[in-house]
Each structure stands twice: as structure tokens, then as C-alpha cells.
Amino acid sequence: MKADKENNEEEQREEIALKFQMFEQQIRMIQEQLQAVEQAIIELGSLNLQLDELIGKKDSEILAPIGRGIYAKAKLISEEFLVDIGNKNFVKKSIPETKKILQGQIKKLEKVREELNAELDKINTELTEVFMKHQNMQDGHPHKCHCEDCECEEDEDDCNCNDEECGCEKDECKHKKSNEKKK
């Protein structure tokens, strides 16, 4: 009997460790996605500000990036840009139209950021629940009531609380009703 209990406890520890690893992996993946989204928001915001500097600069000399930190002196001959709208399709857009496109992209990314943060909060909540359940199992009782008057941290046979006193509706605490009948 004691060996069965030890095996069961070992299986529970392994299960908890596996769950924690899964949570850690999910959190890391979401954090990486959040970092990419944040970087994109920063870059689009910076580009949006740089467009403001080009207003009224027609026929001015500018430094145009041609790739990986390499710039060429160029003359701005128009305040219209060729904007990639997807699938390498380009359309002419004015500075205000381009800024509007950038602001739309920023809003979409901000929504994605909110969704990722909500997912991260959900995972953290689940992680906390798993941790608390594991902690309470180690304490010898399958749950912990949140009632100040409840003494439900005792072993099942010693539990003195009841549903009316602590408001506990958890399935794990159905033993309380049987304890009430004993009294």
C-alpha cells in the first residue's frame, strides 16, 4: 500500500514537471512573438515619424537605404511613394496615404499584442492553478478554501467546515457533506 502511494506521488510529480515544461515552452514562444510584434510596432512608428520629415522636401537630397546599413544619396523628386500592398504589388501613395496605411498596420499589430498578452495571462493563470493544486495535494488535502473561517486544510476525516460556512462548492470537498451527516 505504501509503495502504491509512493508510485502515485512520483507519477504526480512527473506529471506536474511535464505540465510546467509545457507551460514554460508556451510562455517562451508567446514572449518571442510579443518581442517580434513590439519590434515591428517600433519600426513602423519610426517610419511613420520619418515620413513627416519628408513633407515639403521635394527636390531635396536625402539618404536612401539600399540595404543592411548601406545608404545612397538620392534626390526626392516626388512626395509619392511606391507602397507594397502585398504579393509584390506596388501602388503610388502620397505621404498622408502612406501614413494611414502604416497606422492601420500598427493598429493590427497592437491588437495582436493584446491577444498575445491575454494568452500569456491565461497561461499564467493555468500555471498558478496547477501549482496551487500541486501544493495543496502535498499538504494532504485536494483543495484549499478561501474562507477565513474554514478549517478545510485538515485531512478529510478531520475537516470541520461545511458548505454553508465556507461557501465551498468544489467537487473535491463533497466529503464535507458526509462529515456533517456523521456529526
C-alpha positions in Angstrom: 0.0 0.0 0.0 2.8 2.4 0.9 4.7 1.5 -2.3 1.5 2.3 -4.3 1.2 5.7 -2.6 4.9 6.5 -3.3 4.5 5.4 -7.0 1.4 7.6 -7.3 3.2 10.5 -5.8 6.1 10.0 -8.2 3.7 9.9 -11.1 2.1 13.1 -9.9 5.5 14.8 -9.6 6.4 13.7 -13.2 3.0 14.9 -14.5 3.5 18.3 -12.8 7.0 18.6 -14.1 5.8 17.8 -17.6 3.0 20.4 -17.3 5.5 23.0 -16.1 7.7 22.3 -19.1 4.8 22.7 -21.4 3.8 26.0 -19.8 7.4 27.2 -19.9 7.6 26.4 -23.6 4.3 28.1 -24.4 5.3 31.2 -22.4 8.7 31.4 -24.2 7.0 31.1 -27.6 4.5 33.8 -26.8 7.2 36.0 -25.4 9.2 35.6 -28.6 6.1 36.5 -30.7 5.5 39.5 -28.4 9.0 40.7 -28.9 8.7 40.4 -32.7 5.4 42.3 -32.6 6.9 45.0 -30.4 9.8 45.4 -32.7 7.5 45.7 -35.7 5.4 48.4 -33.9 8.5 50.4 -33.1 9.8 50.2 -36.7 6.5 51.2 -38.2 6.2 54.0 -35.7 9.7 55.2 -36.6 8.9 55.0 -40.3 5.7 56.9 -39.7 7.7 59.8 -38.0 10.3 59.8 -40.7 7.6 60.3 -43.3 6.7 63.6 -41.6 10.3 64.8 -42.2 9.8 64.3 -46.0 6.8 66.6 -46.3 7.7 69.6 -48.3 11.2 68.2 -49.1 10.6 67.6 -52.9 13.9 68.2 -54.8 15.9 67.8 -51.6 18.8 65.4 -51.2 18.2 62.5 -48.9 20.0 59.4 -47.8 18.1 56.4 -49.1 18.7 53.0 -47.6 19.6 50.3 -50.1 20.1 47.5 -47.7 21.8 46.4 -44.4 23.1 49.8 -43.2 24.1 50.9 -46.7 22.7 54.3 -47.9 22.9 56.3 -51.1 22.5 60.0 -51.6 19.3 60.5 -53.6 17.1 63.3 -54.8 13.5 63.3 -53.7 11.7 64.0 -57.0 8.2 63.4 -55.7 6.3 63.1 -52.5 4.6 60.0 -53.8 5.9 56.6 -52.9 5.5 53.1 -54.3 4.0 51.1 -51.5 4.0 47.3 -51.4 0.4 46.3 -50.7 1.2 42.6 -50.7 2.3 39.9 -53.1 4.9 42.4 -54.5 2.0 44.6 -55.8 3.0 48.3 -55.6 0.8 51.3 -55.8 1.5 55.0 -55.7 0.6 56.7 -52.4 1.1 60.2 -51.1 2.7 60.7 -47.7 -0.6 61.1 -45.9 -2.0 57.9 -47.6 1.2 56.0 -46.7 1.0 57.2 -43.1 -2.6 56.0 -43.0 -1.5 52.5 -44.2 1.2 52.4 -41.5 -1.2 53.5 -38.8 -3.5 50.7 -39.9 -0.7 48.2 -39.7 0.3 49.5 -36.2 -3.3 49.1 -35.0 -3.4 45.5 -36.3 -0.1 44.7 -34.5 -1.4 46.3 -31.3 -4.4 44.1 -31.5 -2.1 41.1 -31.9 -0.1 42.3 -29.0 -3.2 42.4 -26.8 -4.2 38.9 -27.9 -0.8 37.6 -27.1 -0.8 39.3 -23.7 -4.3 37.8 -23.0 -3.0 34.4 -23.9 0.0 34.9 -21.7 -2.3 35.9 -18.8 -4.4 32.8 -19.4 -1.3 30.5 -19.3 -0.1 32.2 -16.2 -3.5 31.6 -14.5 -3.4 28.0 -15.6 0.1 27.6 -14.3 -0.8 29.1 -11.0 -3.8 26.8 -10.7 -1.7 23.8 -11.4 0.9 24.9 -8.9 -1.7 25.6 -6.2 -3.4 22.2 -6.8 0.0 20.5 -6.6 0.9 22.5 -3.4 -2.4 21.6 -1.8 -2.0 17.9 -2.7 1.3 18.0 -1.0 -0.4 19.5 2.1 -2.6 16.4 2.2 -5.9 18.0 1.0 -7.1 18.3 -2.6 -8.1 21.9 -2.4 -7.8 25.0 -0.3 -10.9 27.0 0.6 -10.7 30.8 0.5 -13.0 31.3 3.5 -11.3 32.7 6.7 -13.4 30.5 9.0 -12.8 27.3 7.0 -10.5 24.8 8.6 -10.6 22.7 5.4 -6.9 22.3 5.2 -7.3 19.3 7.6 -7.4 15.7 6.5 -10.8 14.6 5.2 -11.7 12.8 8.4 -10.8 15.9 10.5 -12.5 18.5 8.3 -14.8 20.7 10.4 -16.1 23.1 7.7 -19.4 22.8 5.8 -20.8 24.3 2.6 -22.9 26.9 4.4 -19.9 28.2 6.4 -17.3 28.5 3.7 -19.3 28.6 0.6 -17.1 25.9 -0.9 -18.8 24.3 -4.0 -15.8 22.3 -5.2 -16.3 18.7 -6.1 -13.2 17.7 -4.1 -14.9 18.8 -0.9 -18.1 16.7 -1.2 -16.7 14.8 1.8 -17.8 17.6 3.9 -21.5 16.7 3.5 -20.7 13.2 4.6 -18.8 14.6 7.6 -21.8 16.7 8.5 -24.1 13.6 8.5 -21.6 11.9 10.9 -22.0 14.7 13.4 
